[in-house]
């Protein structure tokens, strides 16, 4: 993967975007408006700053960098390396989670595009920045009716083409597999300990204590049945997370000015 945007470029661009955001909050407030009252509109206002400040950082390293931004034009063009970069800014859904979208018609026309997604919190102080190289229409779901041609990324599939420039991308499957594996191990260890205790009690019973011996054997059998049922449930969940497509989430990171 050809990474042409560095971590340092990203931090510099984010700092400038934050400063601009703070100025816009003051400007809106002076005119009796709240910039953050509608994050969708806020992100539209801020989207040009993403293109502008990242292009400015890229221009320090490459020649022929342009951030035209007009309809039909690439967000950022890097002439020296013949690259076009699509820039997207999102703050996530009100219900939680993040949809990384694109205009599917444009992507189909181009065939393949590089993307720079900036995920920002409400206060515009925490971010995750993701660089994807060579995304194709297959990396997105079909555009839903009423979405005006916007298509959601298949995040699990597209992660193979992703470099996280800031913040963190988390594959939930890995954490769930680790958690369930630990629960299975703990359940098996608990059974071994309990069986050892019951076996010891059984050994201490006299031959004449028939009823007591039978009760202990019944407890051992029931304990094994409970373990089997619990293991079956845990292994079923484990199989689900191992076999299901990667479920990707993001942890935003604070940018220090």
trRosetta pair geometry for C-beta under 8 A, 3 or more apart (Angstrom, degrees):
i j d omega theta_ij theta_ji phi_ij phi_ji
1 133 5.1 159 -151 30 96 148
1 161 7.1 153 -108 -153 126 56
1 163 6.4 171 125 -45 145 115
2 81 7.8 -176 151 177 139 139
2 133 6.5 135 49 -128 72 151
3 6 7.5 96 142 -83 107 53
3 131 6.7 100 -130 100 86 148
3 133 7.8 -102 -78 -49 56 131
3 163 5.3 25 -102 -6 121 174
4 58 7.3 49 136 -131 104 104
4 61 7.6 178 -178 103 87 140
4 62 7.3 22 -180 -43 125 137
4 78 6.9 138 128 134 153 175
4 81 6.3 -156 -102 51 156 166
4 83 6.8 174 34 16 156 168
5 9 5.3 -121 -164 79 72 138
5 10 6.4 83 155 -58 106 92
5 54 7.1 -12 -126 -163 131 108
5 57 7.6 68 -139 106 88 123
5 58 6.9 -49 -96 -84 85 98
5 116 6.9 70 -9 -105 168 125
5 131 5.6 178 53 -90 123 147
5 165 6.2 -28 113 -104 109 146
6 9 4.6 105 55 4 78 101
6 10 6.9 -136 99 -6 46 87
6 165 7.7 127 144 -142 20 106
7 10 5.6 -56 -154 34 32 115
7 11 6.6 30 153 -18 66 104
7 165 5.8 -177 -99 -167 58 72
7 166 6.9 132 -143 -70 77 77
8 11 5.8 -51 -147 34 34 109
8 12 6.5 33 155 -18 64 105
9 12 5.9 -60 -153 37 30 110
9 13 6.3 25 155 -16 67 109
9 54 7.2 72 153 -143 106 69
9 57 3.9 124 -156 158 94 136
9 58 7.0 66 -158 -64 144 57
9 60 7.8 -169 -108 48 102 121
9 61 7.7 -57 -82 -11 133 131
10 13 5.9 -58 -148 38 29 108
10 14 6.2 27 156 -19 66 109
10 54 7.9 10 -107 -112 54 97
10 57 7.8 166 -53 123 28 172
10 129 5.1 175 -156 81 130 161
10 165 4.3 157 -68 150 159 122
10 166 5.0 -163 138 -34 138 118
11 14 5.7 -55 -144 38 30 111
11 15 6.4 34 156 -23 64 104
11 166 6.9 147 -70 -94 70 130
11 255 6.4 168 -142 -143 76 107
12 15 5.9 -54 -151 32 29 112
12 16 6.7 25 154 -14 63 106
12 53 7.6 -161 120 170 77 104
12 57 5.5 140 80 -98 122 122
13 16 5.9 -59 -154 38 33 109
13 17 6.3 33 150 -20 67 107
13 50 7.5 64 163 -145 121 51
13 53 4.1 135 -146 126 80 105
13 54 4.7 35 -127 -77 155 63
13 56 7.4 151 -101 57 89 95
13 57 5.2 -78 -56 -19 103 138
14 17 5.5 -54 -145 38 34 113
14 18 6.3 38 154 -23 66 103
14 118 7.7 173 -97 -140 93 127
14 127 5.7 -130 -132 21 135 162
14 129 7.2 -113 -66 -50 122 136
14 166 6.8 61 -41 -64 151 179
14 255 4.8 -143 125 -108 130 163
15 18 5.7 -52 -150 33 30 113
15 19 6.6 31 152 -19 63 104
15 255 6.3 -149 -73 152 68 128
15 257 5.7 123 -138 -129 103 63
16 19 5.7 -51 -149 34 34 111
16 20 6.4 34 153 -17 65 105
16 49 7.3 -162 120 180 92 106
16 53 4.3 176 83 -128 132 139
16 56 7.7 -11 46 59 174 140
17 20 5.7 -55 -149 38 32 111
17 21 6.2 37 151 -25 65 106
17 46 6.6 71 -165 -168 104 108
17 49 5.0 130 -118 130 81 122
17 50 6.5 34 -101 -80 136 60
17 53 5.7 -132 -53 30 84 157
17 118 7.8 -68 160 177 178 162
17 124 7.4 -127 131 -177 95 116
18 21 5.5 -53 -147 33 31 115
18 22 6.5 32 155 -20 64 102
18 124 6.0 164 -117 137 70 100
18 125 6.8 76 -128 -102 122 55
18 255 6.4 -157 -41 82 145 130
18 257 6.8 -125 93 -90 143 100
19 22 5.8 -52 -151 33 32 111
19 23 6.6 32 150 -17 63 104
19 257 7.8 108 -64 -130 93 119
20 23 5.6 -56 -153 36 34 113
20 24 6.4 33 150 -20 67 106
20 46 7.4 138 103 -126 117 83
20 49 4.9 -171 80 -123 160 150
20 53 7.9 -141 -9 -47 137 133
21 24 5.7 -56 -149 36 32 111
21 25 6.6 38 151 -24 64 100
21 35 7.8 169 -167 125 73 152
21 46 6.2 14 -90 -105 96 124
21 49 7.8 -150 -52 65 77 167
21 124 4.4 -116 163 122 166 161
22 25 5.7 -46 -150 28 34 115
22 26 6.8 32 152 -15 62 103
23 26 5.8 -57 -155 37 34 110
23 27 6.3 33 150 -19 68 108
24 27 5.4 -51 -142 38 36 113
24 28 6.1 36 158 -18 68 104
24 35 5.4 97 129 -103 99 157
24 45 6.4 134 -160 141 155 137
24 46 7.7 -131 22 -76 164 87
25 28 6.0 -55 -147 38 27 108
25 29 6.2 27 154 -19 62 111
25 35 5.1 -107 -99 25 59 133
25 36 7.2 10 -110 -24 103 101
26 29 5.7 -58 -147 38 29 113
26 30 6.4 36 154 -27 64 103
27 30 5.7 -50 -152 27 31 114
27 31 6.9 6 156 1 62 107
28 31 6.2 -75 -157 49 32 97
28 33 4.2 -88 -175 86 90 95
28 34 6.4 117 133 -115 127 8
28 35 4.2 167 10 -50 161 88
29 32 7.6 55 -170 -68 33 15
29 33 7.1 -109 -73 64 27 52
29 34 7.2 47 -86 -95 72 54
29 35 7.9 -61 -38 -11 75 93
33 37 7.7 -111 178 14 73 129
34 37 4.0 89 90 -34 111 109
35 42 5.4 93 161 -110 83 103
35 45 7.2 -90 -152 53 106 158
36 39 6.7 13 -159 -82 62 73
36 42 5.9 31 -104 -76 44 152
36 122 6.0 78 -164 177 122 87
36 123 7.6 3 -114 -96 150 42
38 41 4.2 43 102 20 115 112
38 42 6.4 165 90 -19 58 85
39 42 5.0 -50 -142 37 39 119
39 43 6.1 40 158 -22 69 102
39 91 4.5 -89 168 58 136 149
39 122 6.4 -85 -90 -118 128 74
40 43 6.0 -56 -152 34 27 108
40 44 6.8 31 148 -21 60 102
41 44 5.5 -49 -153 30 38 115
41 45 6.7 39 150 -18 66 101
42 45 5.7 -57 -158 35 34 112
42 46 6.2 17 151 -8 68 114
42 91 7.6 25 76 -19 116 145
43 46 5.5 -61 -138 48 35 105
43 47 6.1 58 156 -51 67 93
43 89 4.8 -173 -163 110 101 108
43 90 6.5 39 -142 -105 159 29
43 91 6.0 -146 -62 -12 127 102
43 120 7.5 169 -102 47 100 121
44 47 5.8 -33 -146 1 28 118
45 48 7.7 -65 170 21 34 98
46 49 5.2 -54 -164 34 61 116
46 50 6.7 68 141 -27 79 94
46 89 5.9 -136 98 143 102 167
46 120 7.8 -44 113 25 157 162
46 124 7.5 -157 -108 -115 160 136
47 50 5.6 -45 -159 24 41 115
47 51 7.0 36 149 -12 66 101
47 87 6.9 142 -171 114 83 108
47 88 7.9 -25 -133 -141 109 29
47 89 4.9 -151 -99 23 76 126
48 51 5.7 -54 -155 39 40 110
48 52 5.9 38 150 -21 71 111
48 69 6.1 37 -123 -131 90 153
49 52 5.4 -54 -138 41 34 112
49 53 5.7 19 169 -9 71 111
50 53 6.8 -62 -135 42 18 95
50 54 6.1 8 169 -6 59 117
50 87 4.8 165 119 171 117 133
50 89 5.3 -165 -36 -58 151 119
50 116 7.5 176 165 109 115 115
50 118 5.6 -150 -122 13 130 143
51 54 6.5 -67 -142 44 19 101
51 55 5.9 19 162 -20 61 116
51 67 4.3 144 155 -163 99 126
51 69 5.7 131 107 -81 166 107
51 75 4.8 -125 -109 178 118 96
51 76 5.8 -171 -150 -57 82 92
51 87 5.0 -165 -77 35 78 157
52 55 6.0 -64 -150 37 21 110
52 56 6.4 22 153 -22 61 107
52 67 5.6 -170 -89 93 44 157
53 56 5.4 -45 -145 31 35 116
53 57 6.7 36 154 -18 63 100
54 57 5.7 -51 -151 35 37 111
54 58 6.3 37 150 -19 67 106
54 67 7.9 122 70 -86 80 137
54 76 6.5 -75 99 -71 107 155
54 85 7.8 -114 123 113 132 145
54 87 6.8 168 41 -103 145 132
54 116 6.5 133 -166 133 169 165
55 58 5.6 -54 -145 39 34 112
55 59 6.2 40 153 -28 66 105
55 65 5.3 160 -168 156 83 112
55 66 7.1 -33 -156 140 136 9
55 67 3.8 -115 -37 -39 161 121
55 76 5.0 -162 -84 -122 98 111
56 59 5.7 -49 -148 29 30 116
56 60 7.5 41 149 -28 57 94
57 60 5.9 -45 -167 15 38 114
57 61 7.8 11 147 1 62 104
58 61 6.2 -73 -164 45 43 99
58 62 5.6 -26 164 35 84 110
58 65 4.8 159 104 -124 106 148
58 76 6.8 99 27 179 157 136
58 78 5.9 -95 165 -99 137 114
59 62 6.7 -76 -112 65 30 68
59 63 7.9 59 -147 -111 66 29
59 65 4.1 -132 -81 54 80 139
62 65 5.6 105 87 -53 99 108
62 78 5.1 23 112 -163 157 105
62 79 7.5 161 150 54 109 64
62 80 4.2 -152 -167 38 96 134
62 81 6.2 -69 -130 -6 140 101
63 79 6.3 -61 111 74 70 107
63 80 4.6 104 52 -63 73 117
64 77 7.3 -71 145 122 87 94
64 78 6.7 92 94 179 88 38
64 79 2.2 -72 137 50 139 128
64 80 5.2 158 37 -35 110 69
65 76 7.0 -12 -165 -171 88 96
65 77 7.0 166 -148 87 40 58
65 78 5.4 -2 -101 -112 80 65
65 79 6.9 -124 -55 12 35 84
65 80 7.8 -28 -49 4 77 101
66 76 7.3 159 83 -154 45 50
66 77 4.7 -3 56 54 93 103
66 79 7.3 56 -2 -32 100 104
67 75 6.5 -7 -144 160 82 59
67 76 5.1 -20 -96 -99 83 74
67 77 7.8 -172 -75 20 37 68
68 73 4.1 -65 89 144 132 152
68 74 7.3 81 38 64 108 57
68 77 7.2 27 -5 1 104 113
69 73 6.6 4 44 82 15 120
69 75 6.4 40 -94 -135 62 58
70 73 4.6 61 61 13 77 127
73 77 7.9 -74 178 -34 93 117
74 77 5.1 108 73 -65 125 85
74 84 3.8 -108 -127 -155 156 110
74 85 6.9 93 167 44 115 42
74 86 7.0 -97 -154 -74 80 64
75 84 7.9 109 39 178 65 81
75 85 6.2 -79 72 98 99 68
75 86 5.4 104 11 -134 121 38
75 87 4.2 -152 144 14 159 96
76 84 7.2 148 83 -161 56 48
76 85 4.2 -17 66 61 107 106
76 87 6.4 77 -11 -34 106 114
76 116 7.8 14 24 15 134 135
77 83 7.5 160 -158 88 46 53
77 84 5.7 -19 -105 -105 69 72
77 85 7.7 -167 -75 20 25 77
78 81 5.3 -3 119 47 115 93
78 82 7.5 -46 91 19 76 10
78 83 4.4 3 52 58 109 98
78 84 7.8 -160 21 -74 74 27
78 85 6.9 49 -13 -13 106 112
79 82 7.0 17 -164 -77 34 48
83 114 6.2 -2 -172 17 108 143
84 110 7.6 -116 76 -145 143 141
84 113 6.4 -61 95 -137 103 88
84 114 6.8 157 86 36 54 93
85 113 7.9 132 -126 176 25 88
85 114 5.0 -44 -108 92 69 108
85 115 7.3 142 -164 -108 67 17
85 116 5.6 29 174 -11 113 112
86 102 6.9 47 137 -126 157 109
86 113 5.2 41 -11 153 122 132
86 114 6.9 167 20 88 77 51
86 115 4.8 -28 70 -108 100 71
86 116 7.0 177 86 24 49 70
87 115 7.8 158 -84 -161 23 60
87 116 5.0 -19 -108 68 68 103
87 118 7.5 7 -170 -1 88 104
88 100 6.9 107 105 -157 149 78
88 101 7.0 176 -151 64 145 66
88 102 7.2 -89 -69 -86 143 70
88 115 6.4 -3 6 -169 114 106
88 116 7.1 165 26 85 68 52
88 117 4.8 -19 72 -109 105 72
88 118 7.2 179 91 26 53 66
89 117 7.8 163 -84 -160 29 54
89 118 4.9 -14 -109 68 75 101
89 120 6.7 1 -168 3 95 116
90 98 6.0 119 113 -155 132 100
90 99 7.2 -144 -157 69 158 62
90 100 6.9 -142 13 -100 152 56
90 101 7.6 118 -74 18 138 92
90 117 7.0 -17 17 -166 107 99
90 118 7.6 156 26 85 60 55
90 119 5.7 -24 74 -110 85 69
90 120 7.6 162 84 26 35 74
91 119 7.2 128 -105 -165 31 63
91 120 5.4 -46 -93 75 84 76
91 121 6.8 91 -145 -146 96 14
91 122 6.5 92 -171 -80 136 51
92 96 7.0 -22 165 -158 124 25
92 97 6.3 161 -157 92 102 29
92 98 4.5 -68 -102 -87 83 77
92 99 7.9 122 -136 14 46 64
92 119 6.8 57 -47 -157 91 106
93 96 6.2 -21 78 54 96 24
93 97 5.5 2 33 68 114 79
93 98 7.1 -166 -2 -92 80 29
93 99 6.4 67 -46 -7 106 100
97 249 7.4 -87 -120 -118 75 90
98 119 5.7 -22 -127 -121 154 132
98 249 7.9 121 23 -144 101 57
98 250 6.0 -8 18 23 144 126
99 152 4.9 -70 -159 -121 104 106
99 153 7.6 151 -176 27 58 80
100 115 8.0 103 171 142 118 148
100 117 5.3 -28 -134 -114 116 157
100 130 7.6 -48 -112 67 148 145
100 152 7.1 93 63 -160 51 63
100 153 4.1 -17 83 16 101 132
100 155 6.5 109 26 -87 121 97
100 158 7.8 -121 85 71 139 157
101 150 4.7 9 -178 -177 134 105
101 151 6.4 146 -152 71 77 37
101 152 5.7 -44 -94 -95 77 49
101 153 6.9 -131 -79 -19 27 82
102 106 7.3 -118 163 63 97 107
102 107 5.4 58 132 -42 135 132
102 113 7.8 155 -149 65 146 136
102 115 7.1 -88 -84 -100 123 138
102 135 7.5 168 -36 112 160 140
102 140 6.1 -100 42 -87 111 151
102 150 7.2 156 76 -149 25 64
102 151 5.9 -26 61 58 76 88
102 153 7.1 78 -7 -64 100 88
103 106 4.3 54 95 12 110 115
103 107 6.7 160 87 -13 59 87
103 149 5.5 27 -150 124 75 113
103 150 6.5 -46 -92 -95 51 58
103 151 7.8 94 -154 14 10 87
104 107 5.6 -59 -148 40 36 111
104 108 6.1 38 155 -22 70 105
104 137 6.4 74 -158 -126 89 97
104 140 6.2 -154 -102 103 99 146
104 142 7.6 49 -122 -152 167 41
104 143 4.8 -128 10 -47 143 113
104 149 5.7 -142 36 179 88 76
104 150 7.3 139 -14 -146 90 12
104 151 4.0 72 -62 -13 115 129
105 108 5.8 -53 -147 36 30 111
105 109 6.4 30 153 -20 63 106
105 149 5.4 -36 -8 -160 108 132
106 109 5.7 -58 -151 35 31 111
106 110 6.3 18 156 -9 67 110
106 113 7.8 19 127 -38 98 154
107 110 5.9 -60 -142 45 31 104
107 111 7.8 -146 167 22 56 8
107 112 8.0 43 -166 -96 80 16
107 113 5.9 -102 -119 10 81 123
107 135 7.2 -51 -143 110 129 97
107 136 7.2 138 167 -163 109 31
107 137 5.5 145 118 -75 113 75
107 140 7.0 90 78 10 165 143
107 151 7.8 -90 31 44 140 130
108 111 7.5 33 -174 -75 28 40
108 137 5.2 42 -85 -69 77 136
110 113 5.2 48 106 -57 148 102
111 136 6.8 -26 165 -125 52 92
112 134 4.9 -8 -177 -152 121 70
112 135 6.8 155 -154 72 65 35
112 136 5.2 -32 -96 -83 78 82
113 134 7.6 140 62 -123 19 24
113 135 5.9 -32 66 59 71 87
114 131 7.3 -3 -178 -173 101 84
114 132 6.6 172 -157 91 55 61
114 133 5.3 -12 -113 -120 96 52
114 134 6.6 0 -77 -38 70 42
114 135 7.4 124 -110 10 23 86
115 130 7.7 5 108 107 97 91
115 131 7.4 167 87 -153 55 41
115 132 4.4 6 52 52 98 107
115 135 5.6 0 -6 9 119 136
116 129 7.2 -6 -173 -172 86 93
116 130 7.4 163 -154 83 41 52
116 131 5.6 -8 -105 -104 74 72
116 132 7.9 -157 -69 25 33 71
117 129 7.2 168 88 -153 56 46
117 130 4.5 -4 57 57 102 102
117 132 7.3 37 -4 -5 104 108
118 127 6.2 -31 -167 -155 87 117
118 128 7.9 158 -157 82 42 47
118 129 5.3 -8 -107 -107 70 83
119 127 6.3 140 77 -159 60 59
119 128 4.4 1 53 54 116 90
119 129 7.5 -153 24 -72 72 39
119 130 7.5 42 -10 -3 104 104
119 167 7.2 -66 62 35 108 171
119 250 5.8 71 62 115 165 159
119 252 6.4 -123 108 -91 104 103
120 124 5.2 10 176 -115 130 63
120 126 7.2 133 -156 78 53 54
120 127 5.4 -17 -98 -100 66 84
120 252 7.7 100 -137 -133 25 137
121 124 6.8 -147 70 -56 66 23
121 125 6.4 -43 60 50 116 68
121 126 4.3 37 -4 55 127 100
121 127 7.6 -113 -3 -65 79 47
121 252 5.6 147 -45 122 104 170
123 126 7.4 59 62 8 96 86
125 254 6.1 -5 145 -133 89 82
125 255 6.9 -146 -174 40 52 82
126 167 7.8 93 170 -96 79 113
126 252 3.8 84 145 137 106 121
126 253 6.2 168 -156 75 81 18
126 254 5.2 -42 -97 -82 82 56
126 255 7.4 175 -106 -3 31 76
127 166 5.6 18 104 114 104 127
127 167 5.8 -126 112 -43 55 122
127 252 5.7 111 31 -153 5 95
127 253 6.4 -43 63 57 60 70
127 255 6.0 17 19 -33 115 115
128 164 7.1 -47 -169 -151 93 102
128 166 6.3 -175 -144 98 33 73
128 167 3.0 -107 -105 83 71 159
128 168 6.7 -86 -116 38 115 37
128 169 7.1 119 -173 -65 135 69
128 250 4.4 -125 25 -179 171 125
128 251 6.9 117 -76 74 125 36
128 252 5.2 -102 -30 -99 87 61
128 253 6.9 99 -81 8 64 84
129 164 7.4 116 79 -169 58 56
129 165 4.2 -54 99 70 108 105
129 166 4.0 47 24 37 105 101
129 167 6.4 132 11 17 58 105
130 162 5.5 -27 -167 -155 104 113
130 163 7.6 148 -160 75 55 44
130 164 6.0 -30 -104 -108 71 60
130 165 6.9 -169 -88 15 17 88
130 169 6.8 76 -98 -63 116 125
130 250 7.9 -89 -47 -107 123 133
131 162 6.9 136 76 -156 48 58
131 163 4.7 -17 65 61 103 94
131 164 7.9 -170 24 -83 76 14
131 165 5.5 73 -14 -35 107 116
132 135 5.0 32 134 -44 127 114
132 139 7.9 152 176 155 142 159
132 158 5.9 -16 -130 175 138 111
132 161 5.1 58 -160 113 82 102
132 162 5.2 -29 -93 -94 78 71
132 163 8.0 -178 -78 21 33 66
133 161 5.4 -136 57 -178 67 96
133 163 7.7 40 -16 -3 103 103
134 161 6.0 -124 65 -149 83 136
135 139 4.6 -102 -157 58 89 152
135 140 7.5 70 167 -35 117 97
135 153 7.6 -53 -149 -123 144 109
135 158 6.1 10 -113 -131 110 114
135 161 6.2 165 -74 96 71 152
136 139 5.6 111 55 -3 58 99
137 140 6.0 -72 -159 43 46 102
137 151 7.9 29 -146 85 74 167
138 157 7.7 -111 133 148 83 148
139 153 6.3 -13 142 -147 89 81
139 154 5.7 -138 -174 44 47 96
139 157 5.7 -162 -131 106 68 114
139 158 4.5 85 -168 -83 117 99
139 161 7.3 -51 -110 28 149 139
140 151 4.1 76 158 126 128 123
140 152 6.5 154 -158 83 83 33
140 153 5.5 -56 -102 -103 76 44
140 154 6.3 -160 -101 -7 19 82
141 144 7.7 18 117 -45 118 86
141 151 5.6 -170 71 -172 63 91
141 152 4.8 7 32 62 117 87
141 153 7.7 -6 2 52 81 2
141 154 6.2 125 -46 -59 75 86
142 151 6.5 -104 165 -123 14 115
143 147 5.2 -151 -176 71 85 125
143 149 5.2 -38 -139 -148 160 31
143 150 6.1 122 -134 66 101 30
143 151 4.5 -80 -76 -71 70 87
144 147 4.4 92 62 -26 81 127
144 150 7.9 -26 37 79 83 76
144 151 7.8 142 -6 -110 68 56
144 152 7.8 28 -17 -7 109 104
147 150 4.4 -117 157 55 103 85
147 151 7.3 109 117 -69 147 42
153 158 5.3 -40 -179 0 114 153
154 157 4.1 20 113 28 116 118
154 158 5.9 136 79 -18 67 94
154 245 7.7 -60 -176 168 103 150
155 158 5.9 -63 -137 45 28 105
155 159 6.4 48 159 -45 64 96
155 246 7.5 -111 106 102 81 96
155 247 7.9 54 79 -154 117 34
155 248 4.0 -130 135 47 123 126
156 159 6.0 -40 -156 4 27 116
156 171 7.7 89 -119 -128 83 99
156 245 4.4 138 85 159 162 97
156 246 3.3 155 -136 63 104 84
156 247 6.6 -24 -69 -64 117 27
156 248 5.7 -178 -74 -20 59 104
157 160 6.9 -48 172 11 43 107
157 245 7.2 -30 -46 -161 80 125
157 246 8.0 173 -39 44 38 103
158 161 5.7 -64 -169 44 61 103
158 162 6.2 73 134 -44 80 109
159 162 4.9 -56 -143 22 44 127
159 169 6.7 171 -127 148 111 147
159 171 7.2 80 -161 -80 174 109
159 246 6.3 -65 22 94 144 150
159 248 5.8 174 -65 -83 129 146
162 169 6.8 47 124 -19 143 170
164 167 6.5 -109 -175 78 111 71
164 168 6.4 53 174 -125 156 29
164 169 5.0 -149 -78 -3 131 104
166 253 6.0 -132 167 53 82 123
166 255 7.5 7 -171 -82 142 102
167 250 6.2 31 142 -178 133 99
167 251 6.0 180 -177 89 90 59
167 252 5.2 -42 -121 -128 128 35
167 253 4.3 -160 -93 2 60 99
168 250 6.8 152 85 -159 55 57
168 251 4.2 -1 60 54 108 104
168 253 6.9 100 -10 -46 83 110
169 248 5.9 -12 -175 -167 101 109
169 249 7.6 153 -161 83 54 37
169 250 5.7 -30 -106 -102 58 75
170 175 7.2 12 175 -23 110 128
170 248 7.0 143 76 -158 46 56
170 249 4.8 -24 66 69 101 86
170 250 6.9 178 16 -88 84 21
170 251 6.1 66 -25 -18 120 101
171 174 4.9 74 89 -3 101 107
171 175 7.7 165 94 -4 59 85
171 246 4.9 -51 -143 -159 110 112
171 247 7.1 113 -163 65 59 49
171 248 5.8 -32 -99 -98 61 70
172 175 5.8 -62 -158 41 45 108
172 176 6.0 40 151 -20 77 110
172 241 8.0 -111 118 -141 81 111
172 246 7.8 138 40 -174 70 64
172 247 4.3 -35 42 86 118 104
172 248 7.3 -148 -4 -83 85 17
172 249 5.9 67 -52 -2 102 110
173 176 5.8 -63 -147 40 29 109
173 177 6.1 29 158 -21 67 107
173 241 4.9 158 -145 -179 76 89
173 242 7.4 128 -174 -88 113 27
173 244 6.7 -165 -100 73 119 93
173 246 5.5 -98 4 -123 131 61
173 247 6.0 127 -40 27 84 82
174 177 6.0 -55 -148 35 27 109
174 178 6.4 26 155 -16 63 108
175 178 5.8 -56 -149 37 31 111
175 179 6.2 30 154 -20 66 109
176 179 5.7 -55 -145 37 31 112
176 180 6.2 24 159 -14 67 109
176 237 7.6 -119 169 154 111 101
176 241 4.3 -149 100 -121 126 157
177 180 6.1 -58 -143 41 27 105
177 181 6.1 31 157 -22 64 110
177 238 6.5 84 -128 -146 68 79
177 241 5.2 -159 -63 111 79 128
177 242 6.2 92 -102 -73 121 78
178 181 5.8 -56 -146 36 26 113
178 182 6.5 26 156 -18 62 107
179 182 5.9 -59 -154 35 29 111
179 183 6.5 27 151 -19 64 107
180 183 5.4 -51 -146 35 36 113
180 184 6.4 39 154 -21 66 102
180 234 5.6 161 -165 -172 95 90
180 237 5.5 -161 -114 100 142 110
180 238 4.5 -171 123 -81 143 89
180 241 7.0 161 7 28 143 140
181 184 5.8 -52 -150 34 31 111
181 185 6.4 31 152 -17 63 107
181 238 7.0 99 -63 -118 67 127
182 185 5.7 -54 -148 38 32 112
182 186 6.2 32 154 -19 65 107
183 186 5.7 -53 -145 38 31 112
183 187 6.3 33 155 -21 64 105
183 234 5.6 -153 102 -132 115 136
184 187 5.8 -53 -147 35 30 111
184 188 6.4 28 155 -17 64 107
184 231 6.4 78 -135 -128 92 80
184 234 5.0 172 -76 126 90 143
184 235 7.0 79 -101 -65 134 75
184 238 7.3 -5 -39 -51 137 144
185 188 5.9 -58 -150 37 29 110
185 189 6.3 28 154 -17 65 108
186 189 5.7 -56 -146 38 31 111
186 190 6.2 35 154 -23 65 106
187 190 5.6 -52 -147 34 30 114
187 191 6.5 33 153 -21 63 104
187 227 6.2 148 160 -141 104 84
187 230 5.5 -160 -149 117 147 130
187 231 6.3 -175 108 -74 143 80
187 234 7.0 -171 5 -8 151 157
188 191 5.7 -52 -151 33 32 113
188 192 6.6 35 151 -20 64 103
188 227 7.4 97 -98 -164 49 124
188 231 7.6 65 -67 -91 87 121
189 192 5.7 -51 -150 33 34 113
189 193 6.4 33 153 -17 65 105
190 193 5.8 -56 -150 37 31 111
190 194 6.2 27 155 -16 66 109
190 227 8.0 -177 84 -103 96 109
191 194 5.8 -57 -144 40 30 109
191 195 6.0 31 157 -20 66 109
191 223 6.6 147 -135 152 82 104
191 224 7.2 88 -156 -101 123 55
191 227 4.5 39 -90 -97 137 149
192 195 5.9 -55 -145 37 26 111
192 196 6.4 29 154 -22 62 106
193 196 5.8 -56 -152 33 29 112
193 197 6.6 29 152 -19 63 105
194 197 5.7 -53 -151 34 34 112
194 198 6.4 27 155 -14 67 107
194 223 5.5 -155 122 -161 136 148
195 198 5.9 -57 -145 41 31 107
195 199 6.1 34 155 -22 66 108
195 220 6.4 79 -125 -138 76 97
195 223 6.9 -177 -72 106 76 141
195 224 7.9 60 -86 -68 116 91
196 199 5.7 -53 -143 36 28 112
196 200 6.4 32 155 -21 62 105
197 200 5.8 -57 -155 33 29 112
197 201 6.6 26 151 -15 64 105
198 201 5.6 -52 -149 37 36 111
198 202 6.2 40 151 -24 66 105
198 216 5.5 159 -169 -172 94 96
198 219 5.9 -159 -124 97 137 114
198 220 4.9 173 124 -77 152 96
198 223 7.3 -164 -20 6 154 154
199 202 5.5 -52 -148 34 32 115
199 203 6.4 35 153 -22 64 103
199 220 7.6 82 -61 -102 70 136
200 203 5.8 -52 -150 32 30 112
200 204 6.7 26 152 -18 62 107
201 204 5.8 -60 -153 35 34 110
201 205 7.0 46 149 -35 64 97
201 216 5.6 -163 102 -122 113 140
202 205 5.8 -43 -158 11 37 116
202 213 6.3 82 -143 -136 82 77
202 216 4.8 -177 -81 119 89 147
202 217 7.1 87 -111 -61 130 73
202 220 7.8 -9 -49 -39 138 138
205 209 4.5 -121 -170 73 97 129
205 212 5.3 -173 -127 101 127 115
205 213 4.8 169 118 -75 158 88
205 216 7.0 -150 -33 7 144 146
206 209 4.9 101 57 -5 76 100
207 210 7.9 17 160 -67 49 72
209 212 4.1 -25 161 38 111 119
209 213 5.8 122 103 -26 83 91
210 213 5.9 -61 -150 37 27 110
210 214 6.3 25 155 -19 65 109
211 214 5.8 -57 -149 36 30 111
211 215 6.4 33 153 -22 65 105
212 215 5.7 -52 -150 33 32 112
212 216 6.6 30 153 -17 64 104
213 216 5.9 -56 -152 35 32 109
213 217 6.4 31 152 -18 65 107
214 217 5.6 -55 -148 38 33 112
214 218 6.3 36 152 -22 65 104
215 218 5.6 -53 -150 34 31 113
215 219 6.5 34 151 -20 64 103
216 219 5.6 -50 -150 34 35 113
216 220 6.5 37 151 -20 65 103
217 220 5.6 -51 -149 34 33 114
217 221 6.4 34 152 -19 64 105
218 221 5.7 -54 -149 36 32 111
218 222 6.2 29 154 -16 67 107
219 222 5.8 -56 -143 40 30 108
219 223 6.1 36 155 -25 65 107
220 223 5.7 -52 -146 33 28 115
220 224 6.6 28 153 -18 61 104
221 224 5.8 -56 -154 35 31 110
221 225 6.5 30 150 -19 65 106
222 225 5.5 -53 -147 36 35 113
222 226 6.3 36 153 -20 67 103
223 226 5.8 -53 -149 35 30 110
223 227 6.5 31 151 -19 63 105
224 227 5.6 -53 -148 36 33 112
224 228 6.3 35 153 -22 65 104
225 228 5.7 -51 -149 33 32 113
225 229 6.5 29 154 -17 65 105
226 229 5.8 -55 -148 37 32 109
226 230 6.1 29 154 -17 66 109
227 230 5.7 -58 -144 40 30 109
227 231 6.0 30 157 -19 67 108
228 231 5.8 -55 -144 38 27 110
228 232 6.3 32 155 -24 63 105
229 232 5.8 -51 -149 31 29 114
229 233 6.7 27 153 -17 62 105
230 233 5.9 -57 -154 36 32 110
230 234 6.3 25 153 -14 67 109
231 234 5.7 -58 -143 42 33 108
231 235 5.9 29 160 -17 69 109
232 235 6.0 -57 -142 40 25 107
232 236 6.3 31 155 -25 61 107
233 236 5.7 -53 -150 31 28 114
233 237 6.7 25 152 -14 62 104
234 237 5.8 -55 -152 37 34 109
234 238 6.2 38 149 -23 66 106
235 238 5.2 -49 -143 36 36 117
235 239 6.3 42 155 -23 66 100
236 239 5.9 -50 -151 31 29 112
236 240 6.8 34 148 -23 60 102
237 240 5.6 -50 -155 28 36 116
237 241 6.7 23 155 -10 67 104
238 241 6.2 -62 -152 40 31 102
238 242 6.2 28 154 -18 67 111
239 242 5.8 -59 -143 39 30 110
239 243 5.9 9 166 -4 67 117
240 243 6.5 -74 -145 46 20 96
240 244 5.7 17 166 -26 64 117
241 244 6.1 -47 -124 31 27 109
244 247 7.1 6 120 -31 119 102
